[in-house]
Amino acid sequence: MTPVIIGPATLHLGDAYTLRPTLGFHDADVTDPPYAFRASGGGRYRKARRKLMDQIVAEQLDKGFDMAVIDPMLCGAAIVFAHNEQLPALLSRLNGHFHRHALCIWQKTNPQPVANKHYRPDVEFYVHAWNRGYHPAGNLAELLRVSRIGAPRGPARFGHATTKPDALMSKILANVRGETVCDPFMGTGSTGVATIRAGKRFTGIEHNPAHFETAVARITAAVAELGRAAAA
Ligand SMILES: C[S@@+](CC[C@H](N)C(=O)[O-])C[C@H]1O[C@@H](n2cnc3c(N)ncnc32)[C@H](O)[C@@H]1O
């Protein structure tokens, strides 16, 4: 499939595991892959989030991903979101393949007002791992590990069950060193929008045609916005 090229962004509709090895070295892979967790079962949490959880199950966003797709030969740094229960395996993989890593936290200012026999869903995790020369960028304020930001609601989800907020992705991009970013599981293109706004080049992969079209539209708008700002 021919990629869609939008200024400094190249978007591929297809499979991450087949395509990512063919796309060459990027300064960073920044990605929010499918989480691995038990989405079945009942409880107040499931009831409160029925529509979202049904979408998550239908799109298999609860089945995890093959961590081998994060290849230290293909990126200087990796920033990877993970569910609580994926962290031991993810930390082990990144610790073994990169020079250093840090566990970072997105604390939601608007968590769902529910809990089962577990904690409230008020945090998500990501791991930033890097090799020499690709350590985190940013000033002191930008180098905090905890970000307190609201989760997208309604139209800001762009029809996706697990859209990441623009403010969080912009904070993360401020910590990325280098000029090229790849997201093998780009969903609606949140990493791409933040990458374009940060003035870097973006490569994205998504296998769901509806989410791919959303990413094309969002990144087209981000590139146009940058063009208008440059012309002003
Ligand atoms: C957690 S979501 C990413 C959401 C994204 N951060 C956003 O803000 O829109 C993971 C995405 O990976 C996609 N995906 C899952 N397996 C894939 C694969 N093998 N190849 C390409 N995309 C895949 C899913 O369709 C989903 O949109």
PDBQT file of the ligand as one rigid body, heavy atoms in Angstrom, charges set to zero:
ROOT
HETATM    1  C1  LIG A 301      -3.722   2.062  22.073  1.00  0.00    +0.000 C 
HETATM    2  S1  LIG A 301      -4.133   2.423  20.451  1.00  0.00    +0.000 S 
HETATM    3  C2  LIG A 301      -3.257   3.927  20.072  1.00  0.00    +0.000 C 
HETATM    4  C3  LIG A 301      -4.093   5.161  20.283  1.00  0.00    +0.000 C 
HETATM    5  C4  LIG A 301      -3.320   6.434  19.980  1.00  0.00    +0.000 C 
HETATM    6  N1  LIG A 301      -2.337   6.687  21.005  1.00  0.00    +0.000 N 
HETATM    7  C5  LIG A 301      -4.235   7.644  19.878  1.00  0.00    +0.000 C 
HETATM    8  O1  LIG A 301      -4.091   8.596  20.655  1.00  0.00    +0.000 OA
HETATM    9  O2  LIG A 301      -5.117   7.625  19.015  1.00  0.00    +0.000 OA
HETATM   10  C6  LIG A 301      -3.252   1.226  19.554  1.00  0.00    +0.000 C 
HETATM   11  C7  LIG A 301      -3.531   1.221  18.073  1.00  0.00    +0.000 C 
HETATM   12  O3  LIG A 301      -2.736   0.212  17.458  1.00  0.00    +0.000 OA
HETATM   13  C8  LIG A 301      -3.474  -0.333  16.376  1.00  0.00    +0.000 C 
HETATM   14  N2  LIG A 301      -2.887  -1.660  16.096  1.00  0.00    +0.000 N 
HETATM   15  C9  LIG A 301      -3.017  -2.797  16.832  1.00  0.00    +0.000 A 
HETATM   16  N3  LIG A 301      -2.300  -3.790  16.282  1.00  0.00    +0.000 NA
HETATM   17  C10 LIG A 301      -1.693  -3.264  15.175  1.00  0.00    +0.000 A 
HETATM   18  C11 LIG A 301      -0.802  -3.798  14.210  1.00  0.00    +0.000 A 
HETATM   19  N4  LIG A 301      -0.392  -5.067  14.246  1.00  0.00    +0.000 N 
HETATM   20  N5  LIG A 301      -0.368  -2.989  13.222  1.00  0.00    +0.000 NA
HETATM   21  C12 LIG A 301      -0.779  -1.685  13.165  1.00  0.00    +0.000 A 
HETATM   22  N6  LIG A 301      -1.626  -1.122  14.049  1.00  0.00    +0.000 NA
HETATM   23  C13 LIG A 301      -2.069  -1.904  15.052  1.00  0.00    +0.000 A 
HETATM   24  C14 LIG A 301      -4.901  -0.370  16.865  1.00  0.00    +0.000 C 
HETATM   25  O4  LIG A 301      -5.832  -0.375  15.793  1.00  0.00    +0.000 OA
HETATM   26  C15 LIG A 301      -4.964   0.916  17.708  1.00  0.00    +0.000 C 
HETATM   27  O5  LIG A 301      -5.526   1.991  16.976  1.00  0.00    +0.000 OA
ENDROOT
TORSDOF 0
